Amino acid sequence: MQQSYNSTLLDNAVAQLSRLPGIGGKTALRLALHLLRQEEEAAVSLGQSLIDLRRNVHYCKRCHNISETEICDICSSARRDPTSICVVESVKDVLTIEATHEFHGLYHVLGGVISPLEGISPSDLEIESLVARVADEEVREVILALSPTIEGDTTNYYIFKRLAPYDINVSIPARGLSIGNELEFTDELTLGRSIINRIPFSDTFTAGH
Amino acid sequence: MQQSYNSTLLDNAVAQLSRLPGIGGKTALRLALHLLRQEEEAAVSLGQSLIDLRRNVHYCKRCHNISETEICDICSSARRDPTSICVVESVKDVLTIEATHEFHGLYHVLGGVISPLEGISPSDLEIESLVARVADEEVREVILALSPTIEGDTTNYYIFKRLAPYDINVSIPARGLSIGNELEFTDELTLGRSIINRIPFSDTFTAGH
């Protein structure tokens, strides 16, 4: 995608934008021409915000979530329950779970899931650091909130085995029907399992469903 | 879209990215998290290229195409024919026509087309400066290469009337079947007109079709 637009600055901006995931050459050109039509301040704010983001946002040494400080706000909050750790694949999943307002413990970001096909082995993930936390901190519960896929289940099982020596509860989020979705649009596997794992209706009165 | 991601720097980058056309909050977050995973150099190059683009790319005073200098490379080239001006809607159209390598004259970028519905009147466009060029320069031909839409045709007609006092040829690009497209997928209007305006087959041997 090294087309020439009669301006090396435009060529460069388009080349840089094209490197972003999901942004092809045509979109990159459209974005660059859009910026040219804006006030100078708009392009400077955007450019500077991306530089500042990468320069000053780091990863929490404890849970590997993004953080502007050595230990992130969640890990250092006195209002979070340090006995409960929710294990997630990525930083994005922390944001997704935080948005539910239903989890009040700490996180541990793995950085992916075990995937032999993609060459991702346990040593590429933050699994040893999770085991170390369970060994050293006052952890009583680990929730494995990975994707319900083969890779996620493999990773769940691997972590479960690694944590077996410790006296803690290891759980996964419930799997079943999506609330608000029509039954007929639920896939067969999920529907079948949700029937096997059916719950007493009276439980739904108390559990905040 | 002023969600909080536990980092004001991330919030800010996402907010800035979301202002780009076609980029919503979710895509902006995905792009920001992608940049966080790259080398610092990648984010700095991208950010700086956008700042440099807006700061140093300007518009040619003669044809209003983008230019890093007062007069653009096309206008100042001795190899272009200054007697032929191709009128286009936008900077992007200059790039599109240049890519065909079939036009060797100069351009004139209008900055849009006349559109009463969108409140764009002739005075919002670079029409007076086009008339001035025809009056002052050695122009013999003006090609109106606007979109074949109602707005484009309205603008063509307006410009045609404004240029009537001058002894020049005013043309539009041929309209007809798209080369390489199946006949059955051509819209009826285009197909009908292309039959009315049919060309002798023998002409196609010489005209470089």
Interface residues (C-beta under 8 A of the other chain):
Chain A: Y5 N6 S7 T8 L9 L10 N12 A13 A15 Q16 L17 R19 L20 P21 G22 I23 T27 L29 R30 L31 A32 L33 H34 L35 L36 Q38 E40 A42 A43 V44 S45 L46 G47 Q48 S49 L50 I51 D52 L53 R54 R55 N56 V57 N65 I66 S67 E68 C72 D73 I74 S90 V91 K92 L95 E98
Chain B: Y5 N6 S7 T8 L9 L10 N12 A13 A15 Q16 L17 R19 L20 P21 G22 I23 T27 L29 R30 L31 A32 L33 H34 L35 L36 Q38 E40 A42 A43 V44 S45 L46 G47 Q48 S49 L50 I51 D52 L53 R54 R55 N56 V57 N65 I66 S67 E68 C72 D73 I74 S90 V91 K92 L95 E98
